[in-house]
Amino acid sequence: MNKFIALMKERLSCSRYEHSLGVARTARELAKLYGADEDKAFLTGILHDYAKELSDQELLQLGIKHNLIVDQAEIKQPQLLHGPVGAVLIKEELGIEDNEILTAVRYHTTGCSGMDKLSQIIYIADYIEPNRKFPEVDSLRKIAYANLTEGVLAGLNSTIKYVVDNHQLLHILSVEARNWMLQNKG
């Protein structure tokens, strides 16, 4: 675990590293609360932004090379590819082959239909970690710590509203994730 923490400290800017630590710690707390593997959640949290600081051009090139582009939003906003590209690079460069970890990294920004518990934990931990500051973050934290599914759904709703309000392209995976969460909650 320590080697991955050191790797990310070297790989990321100071603020992005602090964010990744915040996600890892929040993921561990949520994993403990919801009966998931705490170490796996921490590791996934620390690695989730592995490709975040690649340039848009690098993300697009790797997205095309690995056939990762599933929505036009990714071409217009290449930073949406940092999750899928990160999952590929984590597997290739770090030798991590755990599908739960790779899936959670891949979909931590957009979400997806059929999200497993670790993917849900990483998605919402990325949203609510302690370094995040935006008007509704405290409300989202309360929801996520009370009910994981409701927390993820609230996060998806918030993201979709933000994207629509800012006239950006809405990623189809976020819509599919929200619809799936609504159909499978309870």
C-alpha positions in Angstrom: 0.0 0.0 0.0 2.8 2.4 0.9 4.4 2.0 -2.5 1.2 3.2 -4.2 0.8 6.1 -1.8 4.4 7.2 -2.6 3.9 6.6 -6.3 0.8 8.9 -6.4 2.6 11.5 -4.3 5.2 11.7 -7.0 2.8 11.4 -9.9 0.3 14.0 -8.9 0.4 17.7 -8.1 0.2 18.5 -4.3 -3.5 19.4 -4.4 -4.5 16.4 -6.5 -2.5 14.1 -4.2 -4.3 15.6 -1.2 -7.6 15.0 -3.0 -6.6 11.4 -3.7 -5.7 10.9 0.0 -9.1 12.4 1.0 -10.9 10.0 -1.4 -9.0 7.0 -0.1 -9.7 7.9 3.6 -13.4 8.6 2.8 -13.6 5.3 0.8 -12.2 3.4 3.7 -14.8 4.9 6.1 -17.6 4.2 3.7 -16.3 0.6 3.1 -16.3 0.0 6.9 -19.8 1.4 7.2 -21.2 -0.6 4.3 -19.4 -3.9 4.7 -16.9 -3.6 1.9 -13.2 -4.4 1.8 -11.6 -1.4 3.5 -8.1 -1.9 2.2 -9.3 -2.3 -1.4 -11.5 0.8 -1.0 -8.4 2.8 0.2 -6.2 1.5 -2.6 -8.8 2.3 -5.2 -9.3 5.8 -3.7 -5.6 6.5 -3.8 -5.3 5.4 -7.4 -8.6 6.7 -8.8 -7.0 9.8 -10.4 -4.0 8.0 -11.9 -4.6 9.6 -15.3 -6.1 12.9 -14.2 -3.1 15.0 -15.0 -2.5 13.7 -18.5 -3.2 16.3 -21.2 -6.4 16.2 -23.2 -4.4 15.1 -26.2 -2.8 12.2 -24.3 -6.2 11.2 -22.9 -7.8 11.2 -26.4 -4.9 9.3 -27.9 -5.0 6.6 -25.2 -8.8 6.6 -25.4 -8.7 5.9 -29.1 -5.8 3.4 -28.9 -7.7 1.3 -26.2 -11.1 1.8 -27.8 -12.4 3.5 -24.6 -14.6 6.2 -26.2 -18.2 5.4 -25.7 -19.8 8.9 -25.9 -19.2 12.1 -27.9 -19.0 14.0 -24.6 -15.5 12.4 -24.2 -14.3 13.8 -27.4 -15.5 17.3 -26.6 -14.4 17.0 -22.9 -11.4 14.6 -22.9 -11.0 14.8 -19.1 -14.0 12.5 -18.9 -11.6 9.8 -20.2 -9.3 10.0 -17.2 -11.2 7.2 -15.4 -11.2 4.7 -18.3 -7.6 5.6 -19.3 -6.5 5.4 -15.6 -8.0 1.9 -15.3 -6.0 0.8 -18.4 -2.8 2.4 -17.2 -3.2 0.9 -13.7 -3.5 -2.5 -15.2 -0.6 -2.1 -17.7 1.8 -0.1 -15.5 1.1 -1.3 -12.0 0.0 -4.8 -12.8 -3.3 -4.5 -10.9 -5.8 -6.9 -12.3 -8.6 -6.8 -9.7 -11.7 -6.1 -11.8 -13.5 -4.4 -8.9 -10.7 -1.9 -8.6 -10.4 -1.4 -12.3 -14.1 -0.9 -12.8 -14.4 1.5 -9.9 -11.5 3.6 -11.3 -13.0 3.5 -14.8 -16.4 4.8 -13.8 -15.6 7.0 -10.9 -16.5 10.2 -12.8 -19.6 9.1 -14.9 -21.0 6.2 -12.9 -22.5 3.3 -14.9 -25.4 1.0 -14.9 -24.9 -2.0 -12.5 -22.4 -0.2 -10.2 -21.1 -2.6 -7.6 -20.5 -1.5 -4.0 -16.9 -0.5 -4.5 -17.8 1.5 -7.6 -20.5 3.3 -5.6 -18.1 4.0 -2.7 -15.4 5.4 -5.0 -17.9 7.5 -7.0 -19.4 9.2 -3.9 -16.1 9.4 -2.0 -14.6 11.3 -4.9 -17.6 13.7 -4.6 -17.7 14.2 -0.8 -14.1 13.9 0.4 -13.1 16.5 3.0 -11.2 18.8 0.6 -14.4 19.3 -1.5 -16.0 22.7 -1.0 -19.3 23.5 -2.8 -22.7 24.5 -1.6 -24.4 21.1 -1.2 -21.4 19.0 -0.2 -22.5 18.8 3.5 -25.9 17.6 2.5 -24.4 15.0 0.2 -22.1 13.8 2.9 -25.0 13.3 5.3 -27.0 11.4 2.7 -24.0 9.2 1.7 -23.2 8.3 5.3 -26.9 7.4 6.0 -27.5 5.4 2.8 -25.0 4.6 0.1 -27.5 4.1 -2.7 -29.2 7.4 -1.9 -25.8 9.1 -1.7 -24.8 7.9 -5.1 -28.2 8.9 -6.6 -27.9 12.4 -5.0 -24.4 12.7 -6.4 -25.6 11.7 -9.9 -28.5 14.1 -9.7 -26.2 16.9 -8.6 -23.7 16.2 -11.4 -26.4 16.0 -14.1 -28.0 19.2 -12.9 -24.6 21.0 -13.0 -23.9 19.7 -16.5 -27.3 20.8 -17.8 -27.1 24.2 -16.0 -23.7 24.8 -17.6 -24.7 23.8 -21.1 -22.2 20.9 -21.2 -22.7 17.6 -22.9 -24.3 15.0 -20.6 -22.5 11.7 -20.7 -24.8 8.8 -21.5 -23.2 6.6 -18.7 -24.4 9.1 -16.1 -27.9 8.9 -17.3 -27.8 5.1 -17.4 -26.3 5.1 -13.9 -29.0 7.3 -12.5 -31.8 5.3 -14.2 -30.3 2.0 -12.9 -29.9 3.4 -9.3 -33.5 4.6 -9.4 -34.8 1.2 -10.6 -32.7 -0.8 -8.1 -32.9 1.1 -4.9 -34.8 -0.1 -2.0 
